[in-house]
Amino acid sequence: MSITHAGQTVEDYYLGAPALAVESVSDSNTADEIAGKVEMYLVNGASEVWIVYPNRGQIWLHTHDGHAEKHTGTLASRLLGGAVLDLARILA
């Protein structure tokens, strides 16, 4: 899942990284794969990358300034206009 930047260039697909990228981790993902995806999105212009660990009930929010923070109860993102997400409901 992703949310694009306002005015992001589009051809047959969107060019560049989205404003927000969301990746869900499964048993087949390696830590190196996930770290590579986070880096790829952020280096290419993403403002936030959410890494969802559904089995652990948590989301790690990574930002373009190198900050990473684990969320287990709720998550608020400036990209979503201050909306607060209830992770238990989303990850159930």
Backbone hydrogen bonds, N-H to C=O, Kabsch-Sander energy under -0.5 kcal/mol:
donor,donor_aa,acceptor,acceptor_aa,energy
3,I,20,L,-2.3
8,Q,5,H,-2.0
11,E,13,Y,-2.3
15,L,9,T,-2.8
17,A,44,N,-1.5
19,A,3,I,-1.6
20,L,3,I,-2.0
21,A,48,E,-1.8
22,V,1,M,-2.6
23,E,50,W,-2.9
25,V,52,V,-3.2
29,N,26,S,-1.6
34,I,30,T,-2.1
35,A,31,A,-2.6
36,G,32,D,-2.2
37,K,33,E,-2.1
38,V,34,I,-2.4
39,E,35,A,-2.4
40,M,36,G,-2.5
41,Y,37,K,-2.6
42,L,38,V,-2.5
43,V,39,E,-2.8
44,N,40,M,-1.5
45,G,42,L,-1.5
46,A,41,Y,-2.6
47,S,19,A,-1.7
48,E,19,A,-2.3
49,V,62,H,-2.4
50,W,21,A,-3.0
51,I,49,V,-0.5
51,I,60,W,-2.7
52,V,23,E,-3.4
52,V,50,W,-0.6
53,Y,58,Q,-3.0
56,R,53,Y,-1.1
57,G,53,Y,-1.1
58,Q,53,Y,-1.6
59,I,71,H,-2.4
60,W,51,I,-2.6
61,L,59,I,-0.6
61,L,69,E,-2.9
62,H,49,V,-3.0
62,H,60,W,-0.6
63,T,67,H,-2.6
64,H,47,S,-1.6
66,G,63,T,-2.2
69,E,61,L,-1.9
71,H,59,I,-2.8
75,L,85,L,-1.7
77,S,83,A,-0.9
80,L,77,S,-1.3
81,G,78,R,-1.2
82,G,77,S,-1.4
83,A,80,L,-1.3
85,L,75,L,-3.3
85,L,83,A,-0.5
87,L,73,G,-1.8
87,L,85,L,-0.9
88,A,73,G,-0.7
90,I,86,D,-1.8
91,L,87,L,-3.0
92,A,88,A,-0.6
